[in-house]
Amino acid sequence: MSNNVNDWLNDHGDYLYRFALARLKDTHQAEDAVQETMLAAIKNNSFEGDSSIRTWLTGILKHKIIDMQRKLIREQPVSDIIDLDASDESMDDFFDKTGHWLDKPQSFDMPDHALEQSQFLSVLDACMQKLPKKLKVIFMLRDVHEMENENICKELDITPTNAWVMLYRARMGLRKCLEMNWVKG
């Protein structure tokens, strides 16, 4: 297979764009991520043939996506996403005085039919879009990309306590939204 960047773009550009769009949910950011991936591939040209070119380019793209998400968090004021002094009474409705669940979260079994799965993914995407950007980013890094908390804190330049609070709020916001819009009781 050729190491020509035009061949890489022709052969893998659509795949890389779809990969980035699925994670960034923004066409311009996805285009930028793919472009930065190609530039990094040209600049470093460290492809050694240990994997396929698509795998190598996807690895570069994953790092570019994380860099973009980190940049979004650093550019957004903390006050836009979290007020640590405010009490969030709506979340207290889920726990007793000892911090245990009053009503355990329902298990979300995967729908049996493609239509139901598509509908669920649409509801999940809508719920993700309702989250503040920083909460969405930390949820994606931890629960989708399965990044370790220590690495998330380093990447986002936040304390472990702040990361825990942000992740808790993201998960609770998604749970509440999904229960209101998807789970039939």
VENLIN-V72506 format. One record per backbone hydrogen bond with DSSP energy under -1.0 kcal/mol. CO is the residue of the C=O (numbers start at 1). NH is the residue of the N-H. If there is no record, write none. Layout:
co:nh
CO:NH
CO:NH
//
This chain:
co:nh
4:8
5:9
6:10
7:11
8:12
9:13
12:16
13:17
14:18
15:19
16:20
17:21
18:22
20:24
21:25
26:30
27:31
28:32
29:33
30:34
31:35
32:36
33:37
34:38
35:39
36:40
37:41
38:42
39:43
40:44
41:45
52:56
53:57
54:58
55:59
56:60
57:61
58:62
59:63
60:64
61:65
62:66
63:67
64:68
65:69
66:70
67:71
68:72
69:73
70:74
71:75
77:80
78:81
78:82
87:89
88:91
88:92
91:94
92:95
94:102
96:99
100:96
113:117
114:118
115:119
116:120
117:121
118:122
119:123
120:124
121:125
122:126
123:127
124:128
125:129
132:136
133:137
134:138
135:139
136:140
137:141
138:142
139:143
140:144
140:145
141:147
148:152
149:153
150:154
151:155
152:156
153:158
159:163
160:164
161:165
162:166
163:167
164:168
165:169
166:170
167:171
168:172
169:173
170:174
171:175
172:176
173:177
174:178
175:179
176:180
177:181
178:182
178:183
//
